[in-house]
Each structure stands twice: as structure tokens, then as C-alpha cells.
């Protein structure tokens, strides 16, 4: 498994780097595909928010899917522990879904006793509304203006320059991101 550990607004010590490598490699045994994983440590400079001062983001590619988790805590080791726990849960959930997809009987499960939190998450993932609208071609700048006027966090539009469907979204740092098909 290829693990890349780096820091944003902070320097990652060798001891913390080794700890992150060990924990990620241990969690990565759920999938034996040897994919790449990116671990980013970040320190937020807001003194009023000491509880979430350190943030750890783990991004990985497993079985053709992207798994991304983020956790924050008052120190970097605790944030790493929280993030690795979330990462393991996400990998297990992905593996469970892949196994369920390949099975024909609905009562076969990888783990016989599902936890209540898994059932709550499945209920939360139900599609409750579908919207349909005609899309007219527009430039990304015009889509950004439309998104701001509607007050949405994202905007799906037909890019006039490329003729492709694209998504414009607000990033956590206050900037905008554009998702285009490959």
C-alpha cells in the first residue's frame, strides 16, 4: 500500500508520520488491492476553536471507489485516531456493499448482526425528492452567479465551452470548485 503523509500549515514529525503509516496500513488490510492513500494533517489557527484545532483528512482509492474521511480534535494523535476509526468503518461498509451486490439472497450478510447505526445510515440515504429542469449552456462564471443567486451549495450545469455536464460547488475554504467529466 502506498501511503503519503503530509501536513498543511504544520510540520508532521517523524514519529507522527510512522504512527499514521502503521495505522493506515493496518486499516488498509480490509482491501488487499494495494491502492494509494493520502493522509493530510492540518492545524487550524483559530484560538477560539481549541477542540478542533488539528484536522486529519484521509483519502483513499479502494475497489474503484474513493473513500474520504475527516476528523478533528484538540491534538494531532487524537484526530488521527478518530480519522482512522472512521476510515475503517467506511472501508468495512464499502466491502459489505460490494459483497451484498454479488450475492443473490437478500438474507446473506457478511456480519450477521447489523449495528443500529448502519440501519440509521441506510434510512438517511433514501432519495426523497427528484428535481427535473431544462439546462441551457452557460459559462462557469455565469453558473457561479446563478448558484449565488439561488443560495445553493452546488450547481449542476451544461458548460457552454466544453458541451459537458459539470458541477460547481462551494469548498470549505470559501472558494469554488468545478467538477468536470474526464
Secondary structure, 3 states (H helix, E strand, C coil): CEEEEEEECCCCCHHHHHHHHHHHHHHHHHCCCCCEEEEEEEECCCCCCCCCCEEEEEEEEECCEEEEEEEEECCHHHHHHHHHHHHHHHHHHHHHHHHHHHCCCCCCCCCCCCCHHHHHHHHHCCCCCCCCCCCCEECHHHHHHHHHHHCCCEEEEEECCCCCEEEEEECCCCCEEEEECC
